[in-house]
Amino acid sequence: MEALIDLFWSKYGRLQTAIDREDNVTVHALDQEIDPLLQAIFRHEVTDAAGIQAQFRFALELLKTEADDRGCVHRNGHLLQMLVERYLAPQIGRAAGEIPGKRSDRTGSSEGGNTINGLLDPALFDGIAERILVVVPGYRVFYSNETNARQMGLSKEKVIGRHFAELIGIHHFQCDLREPLDRCLAGESTSLTYAEQRDGDTVVISCRMSPCFTEARAQVGAMVVMQEMADRRRRRSVG
């Protein structure tokens, strides 16, 4: 796996050089080599934690490198979804309990009594009324449920790859969420509450973060669950 990834980045670097030089012949030739190599990296199913981490690390680095190209972000989001479906989504169906030895990772959800325990299950999360997303190192979003996408006024595919600060606002990111998010990415479960103004109302948001794992115990990012506090959302009365 590492050899394939190293080969990809070598060819990718040559491709960028050829693009800068407007060497269309070399660009075309490298394009023909890079796409099958990319598919080979993502289609290869590994069973060890090191291999899984290498695939996710490669996917996240590619997402960050090409974050300014929406076409590439869409493609890379699809490739990330392949990894999610392979390593993360099947796990809740096989095991309804906690991750062994990680009881503090469990984050409760009020929707129908379901529980979010650090394992990503897209089918389950799309039916939950709370906003759920997974943020990876570099603060890029690589998963969003339907509720979060609707809140943003975007499709799920268009949320993937965006910087977390784009979704919650730069002020709240820097002042409220960046430090606890860093702690979560380092392996700690965290929670906080912050308020924002929306159409003249004060909306209080409870935000819970827990490490997001594969079954092989590889942490891929931070699972963020955001719940609006309905009892605080009343418009202030005018005297």
C-alpha positions as a printed Julia matrix, in Angstrom:
239×3 Matrix{Float64}:
   0.0    0.0     0.0
   2.73   2.48    0.95
   4.57   1.72   -2.3
   1.45   2.44   -4.35
   0.85   5.68   -2.48
   4.47   6.8    -2.95
   4.21   6.01   -6.66
   1.0    8.05   -6.93
   2.53  11.14   -5.32
   5.59  10.85   -7.52
   3.45  10.85  -10.66
   1.16  13.52   -9.21
   4.13  15.83   -8.68
   5.27  15.26  -12.27
   1.72  15.99  -13.44
   1.61  19.34  -11.66
   4.99  20.27  -13.17
   3.73  19.35  -16.64
   0.59  21.45  -16.1
   2.71  24.44  -15.08
   4.81  24.01  -18.23
   1.7   23.55  -20.39
   3.15  20.25  -21.59
  -0.14  18.77  -22.81
   1.39  15.55  -24.11
   2.91  14.69  -20.73
  -0.24  15.8   -18.91
  -2.35  13.41  -21.0
   0.09  10.55  -20.53
   0.27  11.0   -16.75
  -3.51  11.34  -16.49
  -3.8    7.92  -18.12
  -1.44   6.45  -15.5
  -2.7    8.25  -12.39
  -6.4    7.36  -12.55
  -5.9    3.54  -12.56
  -3.33   3.94   -9.79
  -5.79   5.98   -7.73
  -8.48   3.35   -8.2
  -6.04   0.59   -7.22
  -5.2    2.35   -3.95
  -8.84   2.77   -2.96
 -10.13  -0.59   -4.18
  -7.48  -2.55   -2.31
  -9.07  -3.9     0.89
  -6.68  -4.24    3.8
  -7.26  -5.89    7.17
  -4.53  -4.41    9.36
  -4.77  -1.1    11.22
  -1.62   0.3     9.59
  -2.98  -0.33    6.09
  -6.36   1.22    6.91
  -4.68   4.28    8.41
  -2.5    4.6     5.3
  -5.57   4.59    3.04
  -7.42   7.18    5.11
  -4.3    9.33    5.51
  -3.78   9.26    1.75
  -7.45  10.13    1.1
  -7.35  13.06    3.52
  -4.09  14.4     2.09
  -5.54  14.19   -1.43
  -8.7   15.96   -0.27
  -6.66  18.75    1.32
  -4.35  19.09   -1.7
  -7.24  19.42   -4.15
  -9.68  21.29   -1.87
  -9.87  24.28   -4.22
 -11.03  22.18   -7.18
 -14.73  21.36   -6.74
 -14.6   18.64   -9.38
 -11.76  16.92   -7.57
 -13.49  17.37   -4.22
 -16.56  15.58   -5.57
 -14.4   12.73   -6.9
 -12.4   12.49   -3.7
 -15.59  12.56   -1.64
 -16.81   9.54   -3.6
 -13.53   7.73   -2.95
 -13.75   8.56    0.76
 -17.27   7.18    0.78
 -15.85   3.9    -0.53
 -13.62   3.71    2.55
 -16.48   4.65    4.87
 -18.73   1.92    3.46
 -15.93  -0.64    3.6
 -14.47  -0.03    7.05
 -16.99   1.99    9.08
 -20.6    1.58    7.96
 -20.92  -2.22    8.46
 -19.75  -2.14   12.04
 -22.92  -1.07   13.85
 -24.82  -3.8    12.06
 -22.37  -6.34   13.46
 -21.94  -4.91   16.92
 -24.39  -2.75   18.85
 -22.13  -2.37   21.88
 -19.32  -0.04   22.82
 -15.85   0.04   21.35
 -13.91  -2.18   23.77
 -12.3   -0.16   26.53
 -13.64   3.18   25.26
 -16.84   3.85   27.22
 -16.1    7.57   27.32
 -16.4    7.69   23.5
 -20.12   7.07   23.65
 -22.15  10.13   22.66
 -25.9    9.88   23.16
 -28.5   10.97   20.62
 -32.07  11.85   21.51
 -33.48  10.65   18.2
 -35.49   7.49   18.85
 -33.1    6.32   21.57
 -30.32   5.61   19.09
 -26.77   5.92   20.3
 -23.76   7.31   18.48
 -20.68   5.56   19.77
 -17.84   6.73   17.55
 -18.57   4.34   14.69
 -19.91   5.87   11.48
 -23.23   4.49   10.18
 -24.51   6.73    7.33
 -27.84   4.92    6.99
 -28.62   5.45   10.66
 -27.34   9.02   10.88
 -29.3   10.27    7.86
 -32.49   9.58    9.83
 -31.39  11.54   12.91
 -32.65  15.08   13.48
 -29.36  16.3    14.92
 -26.54  17.59   12.74
 -23.77  14.99   12.47
 -20.51  15.37   10.62
 -16.99  13.95   10.71
 -14.08  16.4    10.65
 -10.58  15.18    9.82
  -7.11  16.66   10.48
  -6.84  19.89    8.53
 -10.42  20.68    9.63
 -11.99  19.37    6.43
 -15.4   17.65    6.45
 -15.43  14.15    5.02
 -18.91  13.09    6.14
 -22.2   14.94    6.7
 -25.64  13.59    7.44
 -28.74  14.87    5.66
 -29.77  17.13    8.55
 -26.48  19.02    8.51
 -26.55  19.35    4.72
 -30.1   20.79    4.82
 -29.04  23.27    7.5
 -26.27  24.45    5.16
 -28.62  24.58    2.16
 -26.3   22.19    0.29
 -26.27  18.62   -0.91
 -24.21  16.16    1.14
 -21.72  15.88   -1.72
 -21.09  19.63   -1.67
 -20.47  19.66    2.07
 -17.64  17.11    1.76
 -14.24  18.74    1.52
 -15.3   22.11    2.92
 -13.41  23.62    5.83
 -15.3   23.24    9.11
 -15.1   27.02    9.62
 -17.18  27.51    6.45
 -20.07  25.64    8.08
 -20.11  27.24   11.53
 -18.49  30.63   10.84
 -14.89  31.68   11.27
 -15.57  33.48   14.59
 -17.17  30.44   16.26
 -14.49  28.16   14.82
 -11.6   30.22   16.16
 -13.14  31.26   19.49
 -15.31  28.28   20.46
 -14.65  25.07   18.56
 -11.07  24.91   17.34
  -9.44  24.06   20.68
 -11.92  21.3    21.69
 -11.83  19.97   18.12
  -8.04  19.7    18.31
  -8.38  17.78   21.56
 -10.91  15.44   19.98
  -8.67  14.83   16.97
  -6.0   13.88   19.51
  -8.33  11.23   20.96
 -10.36  12.99   23.67
 -14.15  13.22   23.85
 -15.27  16.82   24.41
 -18.43  18.9    24.61
 -19.32  22.58   24.69
 -22.22  24.98   24.28
 -22.15  28.22   22.32
 -24.69  30.77   21.07
 -25.2   32.47   17.72
 -27.57  35.11   16.41
 -29.96  33.98   13.68
 -32.67  36.28   12.3
 -32.79  38.25   15.53
 -33.0   35.15   17.73
 -30.36  33.73   20.05
 -29.8   30.08   19.15
 -27.91  27.98   21.68
 -26.09  24.99   20.22
 -24.87  21.98   22.18
 -21.86  20.46   20.43
 -20.49  17.03   21.33
 -17.32  15.6    19.81
 -15.98  12.06   20.01
 -13.15  10.29   18.17
 -14.37   8.43   15.08
 -12.8    4.99   14.73
 -12.6    2.07   12.36
 -13.08  -1.4    13.8
  -9.3   -1.83   13.61
  -8.99   1.01   16.14
  -7.7    3.51   13.57
  -8.97   7.02   14.35
 -10.06   8.79   11.17
 -11.29  12.05   12.65
 -13.71  13.69   15.08
 -17.43  12.94   15.02
 -19.32  16.17   15.75
 -22.96  16.1    16.89
 -24.69  19.5    17.0
 -28.07  19.99   18.68
 -29.99  23.26   18.87
 -31.44  23.99   22.29
 -35.1   24.54   21.4
 -36.06  26.02   24.8
 -33.56  28.87   24.25
 -34.71  29.84   20.76
 -37.6   32.17   21.67
 -37.55  35.66   20.21
 -36.89  38.25   22.89
 -39.99  40.21   23.81
 -40.09  43.93   23.08
 -40.97  46.04   26.11
